[in-house]
Amino acid sequence: MKHSPIVTFLKGLIVGGTMLVPGVSGGSMAIVLGIYDKLIHAVSALTRLDKASFFFLCAFSAGGGLGIIAFAKPLLHFMETYPIPTSYFFLGAVAGSVPITFRQGNISSLSAKAVLYILLGVVIVALFAAAPIDGLHAQTDGGLFFLILWIVTGFVASIALILPGISVSYLLYLLGVYDQILLAISSLSFSLLIPLGGGVIAGIVATTKLLEKAMNRYPQATYLIILGFVLGSMWELFPGVPTDLLSLVSAAVPLAAGFAVIYTLSKQELS
């Protein structure tokens, strides 16, 4: 399915809005929306000065930036105030995206080898999620070390931006810089944002180049591991088993709604 600029912008809006929600990965949301492989190929094609990829990324980035500004805080509010329905909606959305992931990787059946690839992805995400959040706690004073530290932080954070199942917000917590970066964004602290952004751009280019090569050479294995990343991220979103009728309904309805919305979109992507 060809993405119009408006559709690309709207998908960027959703990815950007969910990116800073703890437990939600921007890469996973891109998979859910059926735009992940297009993003990887578009970023990789930028080094070849591909005009179509440039305009595609402009539309996506504009939506993503607006999504971060407009929807990140409301979504965080919903996650904190209504954790069960919000989390189950995201879980349903992830489940609804599984068919398109199979189709993109030309996966027709689940062999023992395929299951191992999926488990590898799940284990990688699980190990990452199990890491203690006591992080770097990066310093904020100036100097060359400050500059290098934020470039490296941006490079590392870009991996979470690209790989599904790894939450950017969790990684920033892990590095001890989550609050500092949110403050820098809200106060437009360019002395921090410029080196951070430079590191992010360098990391995105490097990571997407590697992923594109893997998708071209080993499509089934790559998509199966990506599917493992996505499935592994569901555990962090899981708010627990409903214990009464009201919580059961408040979980089941958004779960079904999330699945239905994304599965319907996936069918359009597959057509």
TORMIRO-671914 format. One line per field, with one value per residue (C-alpha): residue number from 0; y, x, z. Coordinates in Angstrom, 2 decimals, padded with zeros to 5 digits. Layout:
num = NUM,...
py = Y,...
px = X,...
pz = Z,...
END
This chain:
num = 0,1,2,3,4,5,6,7,8,9,10,11,12,13,14,15,16,17,18,19,20,21,22,23,24,25,26,27,28,29,30,31,32,33,34,35,36,37,38,39,40,41,42,43,44,45,46,47,48,49,50,51,52,53,54,55,56,57,58,59,60,61,62,63,64,65,66,67,68,69,70,71,72,73,74,75,76,77,78,79,80,81,82,83,84,85,86,87,88,89,90,91,92,93,94,95,96,97,98,99,100,101,102,103,104,105,106,107,108,109,110,111,112,113,114,115,116,117,118,119,120,121,122,123,124,125,126,127,128,129,130,131,132,133,134,135,136,137,138,139,140,141,142,143,144,145,146,147,148,149,150,151,152,153,154,155,156,157,158,159,160,161,162,163,164,165,166,167,168,169,170,171,172,173,174,175,176,177,178,179,180,181,182,183,184,185,186,187,188,189,190,191,192,193,194,195,196,197,198,199,200,201,202,203,204,205,206,207,208,209,210,211,212,213,214,215,216,217,218,219,220,221,222,223,224,225,226,227,228,229,230,231,232,233,234,235,236,237,238,239,240,241,242,243,244,245,246,247,248,249,250,251,252,253,254,255,256,257,258,259,260,261,262,263,264,265,266,267,268,269,270
py = 000.00,003.40,005.96,009.41,012.36,012.77,009.10,009.24,012.41,010.82,007.69,009.88,011.70,008.42,007.18,010.51,010.68,007.23,007.40,008.92,006.66,004.24,000.70,001.78,001.59,003.91,001.03,-001.25,001.38,001.77,-002.01,-001.87,000.84,-001.05,001.67,000.24,-001.27,001.81,003.99,001.81,001.88,005.63,006.58,004.34,005.86,009.39,008.81,008.24,011.60,009.89,012.63,010.42,009.13,012.68,013.88,010.72,011.32,015.02,014.11,011.44,013.68,016.57,014.26,012.73,016.10,017.33,014.05,014.43,018.01,017.47,013.93,012.67,014.30,013.34,009.74,009.69,010.99,008.18,005.59,006.89,007.52,004.63,002.07,-001.02,000.14,002.11,-000.74,-003.33,-001.13,-001.07,-004.84,-005.40,-003.13,-005.10,-008.40,-007.01,-006.18,-009.76,-010.75,-007.90,-008.74,-012.32,-011.09,-008.57,-011.31,-013.82,-016.16,-018.84,-021.23,-021.47,-024.01,-024.79,-022.50,-019.68,-020.06,-019.83,-016.54,-015.16,-016.33,-014.65,-011.33,-011.84,-012.69,-009.61,-007.32,-009.17,-008.80,-005.12,-004.61,-006.44,-003.98,-001.85,001.81,003.46,004.76,007.22,010.35,012.45,015.75,019.02,021.27,022.35,021.29,018.67,015.76,017.18,017.40,013.86,012.41,013.80,012.73,009.18,009.35,010.37,007.56,004.95,006.37,006.13,002.35,002.36,004.67,002.13,-001.28,-002.39,-003.49,-001.19,001.83,005.12,006.42,003.31,003.60,007.27,006.26,003.60,006.21,008.54,011.37,011.11,014.15,016.18,015.60,016.42,019.63,020.44,019.97,022.10,024.86,024.59,024.10,023.92,023.42,019.96,019.30,019.93,017.33,014.95,015.37,014.88,011.60,010.50,011.23,009.38,006.41,006.26,006.25,003.54,001.34,001.61,000.71,-002.48,-003.30,-002.73,-005.11,-007.70,-007.28,-007.73,-010.67,-012.49,-011.23,-014.11,-014.23,-010.43,-010.11,-013.04,-011.41,-008.10,-009.94,-011.26,-007.69,-006.60,-009.57,-009.12,-005.52,-006.65,-007.87,-004.37,-003.06,-005.85,-004.25,-007.54,-009.91,-008.31,-009.36,-008.33,-007.89,-004.14,-004.43,-007.41,-005.32,-002.32,-004.63,-006.72,-003.85,-001.80,-005.01,-005.95,-002.37,-002.11,-005.44,-004.54,-001.11,-002.31,-005.58,-003.59,-001.21,-004.22,-005.75,-002.49,-002.60,-006.19,-005.40
px = 000.00,001.39,001.56,000.18,001.82,-001.29,-001.31,002.44,001.97,-000.84,001.21,004.11,001.71,000.77,004.36,005.52,002.64,003.37,007.18,007.66,005.11,007.03,006.76,005.80,008.45,008.39,009.67,006.90,004.29,005.77,005.47,001.88,001.06,002.74,005.28,008.44,010.18,009.34,011.02,014.13,014.53,013.76,016.38,018.95,018.15,018.85,022.57,021.80,019.94,016.64,014.01,010.96,012.51,013.32,009.72,008.39,010.62,009.69,005.99,006.68,009.00,006.53,003.83,006.21,007.33,003.76,002.78,005.48,004.41,000.64,-000.03,002.85,001.58,-002.11,-001.09,001.08,-001.94,-004.12,-001.46,-001.30,-005.04,-006.51,-003.68,-005.80,-007.83,-004.93,-002.43,-004.86,-005.61,-001.88,-001.66,-004.53,-002.86,000.39,-001.48,-003.32,-000.02,001.31,-000.22,001.46,004.81,004.47,003.57,006.43,008.91,007.31,006.74,004.19,004.64,006.32,009.13,011.29,013.96,011.42,010.31,013.95,014.38,011.25,012.46,015.82,014.05,011.93,014.99,016.93,014.06,013.57,017.25,017.11,013.97,015.55,018.45,018.38,017.50,020.38,022.00,024.64,023.02,024.78,026.22,024.85,027.91,029.68,032.97,034.23,033.22,029.68,029.54,030.84,028.59,025.42,026.46,026.99,023.68,021.91,023.60,022.53,019.00,018.66,018.92,015.72,014.12,014.83,014.53,010.99,010.32,012.87,011.20,013.03,011.71,012.94,016.39,016.58,015.57,018.28,020.85,019.58,018.79,015.01,014.10,017.02,015.99,012.33,013.46,015.80,012.94,010.50,013.09,014.66,018.16,020.04,023.42,022.12,019.70,022.19,024.82,022.04,020.35,023.64,024.18,020.62,021.02,024.34,022.89,019.77,021.79,024.14,021.37,019.09,021.95,022.57,018.86,018.29,021.13,019.68,016.17,017.50,019.82,017.94,014.33,012.66,015.17,015.17,011.39,011.08,013.56,011.71,008.47,010.19,011.13,007.50,006.09,008.70,007.63,004.09,005.19,006.21,002.81,000.86,-000.91,-001.99,-004.95,-008.36,-009.73,-013.39,-016.12,-015.61,-011.86,-012.45,-014.76,-012.40,-009.63,-011.54,-013.21,-010.04,-008.10,-010.62,-010.77,-006.98,-006.81,-009.68,-008.29,-004.78,-005.85,-008.15,-005.32,-003.03,-005.45,-005.34,-001.54,-001.61,-004.04
pz = 000.00,-001.01,001.78,000.93,002.73,004.91,005.95,006.62,008.69,010.73,011.40,012.47,014.78,016.48,016.74,018.17,020.63,022.04,021.95,025.42,027.12,029.39,028.04,024.52,021.80,018.80,016.67,017.90,017.10,013.61,013.16,014.43,011.89,009.03,008.30,009.91,006.87,004.79,007.44,007.52,003.74,003.54,006.15,004.49,001.08,002.35,001.87,-001.82,-001.95,-002.81,-003.17,-002.49,000.74,001.80,001.41,003.06,006.09,006.18,006.43,009.06,011.10,011.05,012.39,014.92,016.24,016.58,018.23,020.89,021.63,021.53,022.73,024.89,028.09,027.58,026.89,029.99,031.91,030.53,031.39,034.97,035.47,033.47,033.35,032.64,029.60,028.11,028.50,027.14,024.13,023.32,023.90,021.47,018.93,019.15,018.73,015.71,014.01,014.02,010.62,008.73,010.35,009.07,005.61,005.43,006.29,003.87,006.83,005.94,008.88,012.27,012.24,015.27,013.83,013.44,017.05,018.17,016.30,017.97,021.38,020.73,020.20,023.33,025.44,024.24,025.24,028.54,029.45,028.61,030.71,033.66,033.86,037.04,036.54,038.33,035.15,034.16,035.55,032.94,034.05,032.74,033.00,029.83,028.32,025.88,028.11,028.30,024.51,023.94,026.64,025.08,021.57,022.87,024.77,021.56,019.61,022.19,022.40,018.61,018.89,020.94,018.37,015.63,017.28,018.16,021.72,023.34,024.92,024.41,027.71,029.55,027.98,028.98,032.52,032.40,031.42,034.14,031.71,031.17,033.30,031.96,028.36,029.00,030.74,027.84,025.35,027.34,027.93,024.45,025.88,022.57,024.27,025.23,022.37,019.53,020.58,021.61,018.22,016.40,018.21,017.45,013.73,013.53,015.41,013.26,010.02,011.31,012.74,009.71,007.36,009.33,009.52,005.81,004.97,007.36,005.89,002.36,003.07,005.84,005.67,007.54,010.39,010.73,010.85,013.26,015.65,015.25,016.05,019.17,020.12,019.73,021.66,024.38,024.86,025.70,029.13,030.23,029.12,030.86,033.88,035.44,035.26,035.91,039.31,039.04,036.43,036.00,035.44,033.14,030.95,031.08,029.85,027.29,025.42,024.73,024.02,021.33,020.05,019.75,017.93,015.57,014.65,013.86,012.22,009.90,009.04,008.52,006.02,004.06,004.14,002.86,000.03
END
